[in-house]
């Protein structure tokens, strides 16, 4: 919706300042062109800015106001529908924000109670699993080693 307003403003500035720019372009001699540019510097800068805006947002300097108005009204109606949905969901959103606030409070208390103000990292479940497998493998190897010692 802001882009549509920018396009409309740029189109109005373009239409208003086009005669000044055209006169500037028609000047043939450098001295007269520079003098004209100095006299109308602000208008020419505004015109060039409007052209850049139109090219960026619209793709050309030709503007179809009826299409822009139709798109703007469609966006307004869509915005109104979304706003009513947001109002319906607002209590749920505020409840979720409260939950987030209380979770942050609890996490901050844990952080403050931990030594050095850092929460100790939890061990990875995969790491624990691998450690337990290695410990079981070592326990299985120990009885076999004892049996070989007795036979020697």
C-alpha positions as CSV (number, residue, x, y, z in Angstrom):
1,X,0.0,0.0,0.0
2,X,3.0,2.3,0.7
3,X,4.4,1.5,-2.7
4,X,1.1,2.5,-4.4
5,X,1.2,5.8,-2.6
6,X,4.8,6.3,-3.6
7,X,4.0,5.5,-7.2
8,X,1.1,8.0,-7.2
9,X,3.3,10.8,-5.6
10,X,6.2,10.1,-8.0
11,X,3.8,10.2,-11.0
12,X,2.4,13.5,-9.8
13,X,5.8,15.0,-9.4
14,X,6.9,13.6,-12.8
15,X,3.9,15.1,-14.6
16,X,4.3,18.5,-12.8
17,X,8.1,18.8,-13.5
18,X,8.3,17.2,-17.0
19,X,8.0,20.6,-18.8
20,X,11.0,21.9,-16.8
21,X,13.0,18.8,-17.6
22,X,12.1,18.9,-21.3
23,X,13.2,22.5,-21.5
24,X,16.5,21.5,-19.9
25,X,17.0,18.8,-22.4
26,X,16.3,21.1,-25.4
27,X,19.1,23.5,-24.3
28,X,21.9,22.9,-26.8
29,X,24.7,25.1,-25.5
30,X,26.7,24.1,-22.4
31,X,26.6,27.5,-20.8
32,X,22.9,28.0,-21.2
33,X,22.2,24.4,-20.1
34,X,24.4,24.8,-17.0
35,X,22.7,28.2,-16.1
36,X,19.2,26.6,-16.5
37,X,20.3,23.6,-14.4
38,X,21.5,26.0,-11.7
39,X,18.3,28.0,-11.7
40,X,16.1,24.8,-11.6
41,X,18.4,22.5,-9.6
42,X,15.7,21.5,-7.0
43,X,13.0,20.8,-9.6
44,X,15.4,18.8,-11.8
45,X,16.5,16.8,-8.7
46,X,12.9,16.1,-7.7
47,X,12.1,15.1,-11.3
48,X,15.0,12.7,-11.4
49,X,14.1,11.2,-8.1
50,X,10.5,10.7,-9.3
51,X,11.8,9.0,-12.4
52,X,14.0,6.6,-10.4
53,X,11.1,5.8,-8.1
54,X,8.7,5.1,-10.9
55,X,11.3,2.9,-12.7
56,X,12.0,1.0,-9.5
57,X,8.4,0.4,-8.3
58,X,6.5,0.6,-11.6
59,X,8.9,-0.5,-14.3
60,X,8.2,2.6,-16.4
61,X,7.2,6.2,-16.2
62,X,3.7,5.5,-17.5
63,X,1.2,5.0,-14.7
64,X,-2.2,3.4,-14.9
65,X,-4.1,5.1,-12.1
66,X,-7.2,3.0,-12.4
67,X,-5.3,-0.2,-12.0
68,X,-3.5,1.2,-9.0
69,X,-6.8,2.4,-7.4
70,X,-8.3,-1.1,-7.9
71,X,-5.3,-2.8,-6.4
72,X,-5.3,-0.4,-3.5
73,X,-9.0,-1.0,-2.7
74,X,-8.4,-4.8,-2.9
75,X,-5.5,-4.5,-0.5
76,X,-7.6,-2.4,1.9
77,X,-10.4,-5.0,1.9
78,X,-7.9,-7.8,2.4
79,X,-6.2,-5.8,5.2
80,X,-9.6,-5.3,6.9
81,X,-10.2,-9.1,6.8
82,X,-6.8,-9.9,8.2
83,X,-7.3,-7.2,10.9
84,X,-10.5,-8.9,12.1
85,X,-8.8,-12.3,12.2
86,X,-6.0,-10.7,14.2
87,X,-8.5,-9.2,16.7
88,X,-10.0,-12.7,17.1
89,X,-6.6,-14.2,17.8
90,X,-5.3,-11.4,20.0
91,X,-6.2,-13.1,23.3
92,X,-4.3,-16.2,22.3
93,X,-1.3,-14.1,21.2
94,X,-1.2,-12.3,24.5
95,X,-1.4,-15.6,26.4
96,X,1.5,-16.9,24.4
97,X,3.5,-13.7,25.1
98,X,2.8,-14.2,28.9
99,X,4.0,-17.8,28.6
100,X,7.2,-16.7,26.9
101,X,7.7,-14.1,29.6
102,X,7.4,-16.6,32.4
103,X,9.7,-19.1,30.6
104,X,12.3,-16.4,30.2
105,X,12.0,-15.6,33.9
106,X,12.6,-19.2,34.9
107,X,15.5,-19.6,32.5
108,X,17.1,-16.4,33.9
109,X,16.7,-17.7,37.5
110,X,18.4,-20.9,36.5
111,X,21.2,-18.9,34.9
112,X,21.6,-16.8,38.0
113,X,21.7,-19.8,40.3
114,X,24.2,-21.7,38.2
115,X,27.9,-21.3,39.0
116,X,29.6,-18.5,37.0
117,X,26.1,-17.5,35.7
118,X,26.2,-20.2,33.0
119,X,23.8,-23.0,32.5
120,X,25.8,-26.2,32.2
121,X,25.5,-27.9,28.8
122,X,23.4,-31.0,28.8
123,X,25.2,-34.1,27.4
124,X,24.1,-35.3,24.1
125,X,21.9,-38.4,24.1
126,X,24.0,-40.0,21.4
127,X,27.1,-39.4,23.4
128,X,25.6,-41.1,26.4
129,X,24.5,-44.0,24.3
130,X,28.0,-44.4,22.8
131,X,29.6,-44.2,26.2
132,X,27.3,-46.9,27.6
133,X,28.0,-49.2,24.6
134,X,31.7,-48.7,25.2
135,X,31.4,-49.5,28.9
136,X,29.4,-52.7,28.1
137,X,32.0,-53.7,25.5
138,X,34.8,-53.3,28.2
139,X,32.8,-55.3,30.7
140,X,32.5,-58.1,28.2
141,X,36.3,-58.0,27.5
142,X,37.3,-58.2,31.2
143,X,35.9,-61.7,31.9
144,X,37.5,-63.0,28.8
145,X,40.9,-61.5,29.9
146,X,40.5,-63.1,33.4
147,X,39.8,-66.5,31.8
148,X,42.9,-66.3,29.7
149,X,45.0,-65.3,32.7
150,X,43.8,-68.4,34.6
151,X,44.8,-70.8,31.9
152,X,48.3,-69.5,31.6
